[in-house]
Amino acid sequence: MSDIDSRAIVSLAARLGNGVRIGPGAVVEDEVELGDGCILEAHAVVRGPSTIGRKNHFHSFSVIGGDPQDYTYTGQRVSLEVGDENEFREFSTVNRGTVKGGGVTRVGSHNLIMSYAHIGHDCVIDNYTTLINGAQLAGHIHVEDYATVSSFCLLHQFSRIGCYSYIGAGTVITQDVAPFSMIVGPRENQCYGINKVGLERRGFSPERIKAIEQAYRYLLRSKLNTSQAVEKMRGTLSNSEDVQTLIKFIESTTERGLTK
């Protein structure tokens, strides 16, 4: 059974799982599917078509599944897919996809989307990420597992944010951010090394961290160019799965380039 406040507005075309709680003034529109245990606080809004997994928590004045903010959108059927156990804090916004971007925005599981953070159309947010207050993601951005985007960061469309990376507050991202890295700066961004504290908090062993640190020495501190640094990593750190992840990311970076 669901617990729906009498002052909420819930479409008859919405599908609600067991144990869903919907507070006063909250809105659930047509073609919204809410999984078991979801919570909508007062005045939260979920628009459709949206498929929402289990135990997601939508705080007051969040708007999830809104229309894409794109000039080419003229009412086409596009959607949002959300996994399990995400936290959408006050005034956060997530837009549905666009036809030209594949039609779907995707948010994985166990993500923390803080107040006033925005996820634009056609973004892919993996799992265990943190978007801190006011982080702004344009369309078509991919944020990989365990990445952190700090407050008031601006991310250019089509950027990729690598796993376990950390972007410092107020940083403007116009290029891809490599896995495990720590990026700080309003513009003219520079990579200062690895996100060591974050990796330690995620249970990375000293051996894993040492291998990643060595890879970044080749990438940032040596006189090697990026291609030469990658070959050096292959020759000396081939046993590290983390370094292989870094190499794969670097080699698939678009023409926008890599933040170094």
Long-range contacts (C-beta under 8 A, 24 or more apart in sequence): 8-40, 14-48, 17-54, 23-60, 26-58, 29-65, 32-65, 35-84, 44-88, 47-96, 48-79, 49-77, 49-78, 49-79, 49-80, 49-96, 50-79, 50-80, 50-81, 50-82, 50-96, 51-79, 51-80, 51-81, 51-82, 52-82, 53-82, 53-83, 53-84, 53-85, 53-109, 54-84, 54-85, 55-84, 55-85, 56-82, 56-84, 56-85, 56-86, 56-87, 56-88, 57-86, 57-87, 57-88, 58-88, 59-87, 59-88, 59-89, 59-90, 59-92, 59-115, 60-90, 61-90, 61-91, 62-88, 62-89, 62-90, 62-91, 62-92, 62-93, 63-92, 63-93, 63-94, 64-88, 64-92, 64-93, 64-94, 65-94, 65-95, 65-96, 66-93, 66-94, 66-95, 66-96, 67-95, 67-96, 68-95, 68-96, 68-97, 68-98, 68-105, 68-120, 68-121, 68-122, 68-139, 69-95, 69-120, 69-121, 70-98, 70-121, 70-139, 72-98, 72-99, 72-100, 73-98, 73-121, 76-103, 77-103, 78-103, 78-104, 78-121, 79-103, 79-104, 79-105, 80-104, 80-105, 80-106, 80-107, 81-105, 81-106, 81-107, 82-106, 82-107, 83-107, 83-108, 83-109, 83-110, 83-127, 84-109, 84-110, 85-109, 85-110, 86-110, 86-111, 86-112, 86-113, 87-111, 87-112, 87-113, 88-113, 89-113, 89-114, 89-115, 89-117, 89-133, 90-115, 90-116, 91-115, 91-116, 92-116, 92-117, 92-118, 92-119, 92-131, 93-117, 93-118, 93-119, 94-118, 94-119, 95-119, 95-120, 95-121, 96-121, 97-121, 97-122, 98-122, 98-139, 101-139, 101-140, 114-151, 117-149, 120-157, 126-163, 132-169, 144-179, 146-198, 146-202, 147-177, 148-195, 148-198, 156-256, 158-254, 158-256, 159-256, 160-249, 160-253, 160-254, 162-246, 162-249, 163-245, 164-195, 164-198, 164-199, 164-202, 165-195, 166-195, 166-198, 173-259, 174-256, 175-256, 175-257, 175-258, 175-259, 176-249, 176-253, 176-254, 176-256, 176-257, 176-258, 176-259, 177-259, 178-219, 178-246, 178-249, 178-250, 178-258, 178-259, 179-242, 179-245, 179-246, 179-249, 180-212, 180-216, 180-242, 180-246, 181-216, 181-259, 183-259, 189-259, 190-259, 190-260, 191-216, 191-219, 191-220, 191-259, 191-260, 193-220, 204-242, 208-240, 208-242, 211-237, 211-239, 211-240, 211-242, 211-243, 212-240, 212-242, 212-243, 212-246, 215-240, 215-243, 215-246, 219-250, 219-260, 220-260, 226-250, 226-258, 226-260
